[in-house]
Amino acid sequence: MDYRQERYKSTFENEGGKEIWDFLNQPENVIRMETATFLSRPAIEPLSPLLLQRYGEGVRKDRIKQMMGHMVRQIMEHNGYVLQQGNVKISSADNIFARASRYARNNEVA
């Protein structure tokens, strides 16, 4: 699966987007996103410490976080999920994301 860059083309090309895309698509990270979704949490929430560990403080840039959210949506949709709610608050103070999107299995959406 290739990332559809759309409005994040410049960020993708200049901020290590290919490496981030590959990281997010690693099977263990997809499982983490699916587990968070099963627990009714934003998919990207559990990846924060791993992203910081791997890429450093640069991933805190708003445009990079927005691009990662855009990437996660494509990954989740590819795996049979649909957007359930955007702008879900993440209460953990040490998470790089303050808000993110929550997904549901396509057949679970009411």
C-alpha positions in Angstrom: 0.0 0.0 0.0 1.3 3.4 -0.9 0.7 6.6 1.0 -1.6 9.1 -0.7 0.3 12.3 0.2 -2.3 14.8 -0.9 -1.8 18.0 1.1 1.2 16.6 3.0 3.5 16.1 0.0 6.1 18.6 1.1 6.1 17.4 4.7 6.4 13.8 3.5 9.3 14.6 1.3 11.2 16.9 3.7 10.5 15.4 7.1 11.2 11.6 6.7 7.7 10.7 5.7 8.7 7.5 3.9 10.4 6.2 7.1 7.4 7.2 9.2 5.0 5.5 6.8 7.0 2.3 6.9 7.1 2.4 10.7 3.4 2.9 11.0 2.8 0.0 8.7 4.9 -2.5 10.6 2.6 -5.3 11.6 3.2 -4.8 15.4 2.2 -1.1 15.1 -0.9 -2.0 13.1 -1.8 -4.4 15.9 -1.2 -1.6 18.5 -3.5 0.7 16.5 -6.2 -2.0 16.3 -5.9 -2.8 20.0 -6.3 0.9 20.8 -9.4 0.9 18.6 -10.8 -2.2 20.3 -10.4 -0.3 23.6 -12.3 2.7 22.1 -9.1 4.9 22.1 -7.5 6.8 19.2 -5.5 4.5 17.0 -2.3 6.6 17.2 -2.3 7.0 21.0 -0.1 4.0 21.9 2.5 4.9 19.3 3.6 8.1 20.9 6.5 6.8 23.0 7.7 4.6 20.1 7.7 7.6 17.7 9.6 9.7 20.2 12.1 6.9 20.8 12.7 6.3 17.1 12.5 9.8 15.6 13.2 12.2 18.5 11.6 15.5 19.4 11.0 16.4 15.7 7.8 14.3 15.7 6.3 16.9 18.0 6.0 19.4 15.1 2.3 20.0 14.4 2.6 19.4 10.6 4.3 16.0 11.2 1.7 15.0 13.7 -1.1 16.0 11.3 0.6 14.0 8.5 0.9 10.9 10.8 -2.8 11.2 11.6 -3.5 11.3 7.8 -1.3 8.2 7.4 -3.1 6.4 10.2 -6.5 7.0 8.7 -5.3 5.4 5.4 -3.9 2.5 7.2 -7.0 1.9 9.3 -9.3 2.3 6.4 -7.2 -0.2 4.4 -7.6 -2.7 7.3 -11.4 -2.4 7.3 -12.0 0.4 9.8 -13.9 3.7 9.4 -13.6 7.0 11.2 -15.9 6.9 14.2 -14.9 10.2 15.9 -12.3 12.9 15.3 -10.7 15.2 17.8 -10.8 12.7 20.7 -8.9 14.0 23.7 -5.9 12.1 24.8 -5.4 12.8 28.5 -1.9 11.4 29.0 0.4 14.4 29.6 3.4 12.7 28.1 1.7 11.8 24.8 2.8 13.9 21.8 -0.8 13.9 20.6 -3.4 16.0 22.5 -6.3 14.9 20.2 -6.6 12.2 17.6 -9.2 10.2 15.7 -10.9 7.0 16.9 -12.0 4.3 14.5 -14.4 1.4 14.5 -14.6 -1.8 12.4 -16.7 -1.1 9.3 -19.5 -3.4 10.5 -19.6 -1.9 14.0 -20.5 1.6 13.1 -24.0 2.6 14.3 
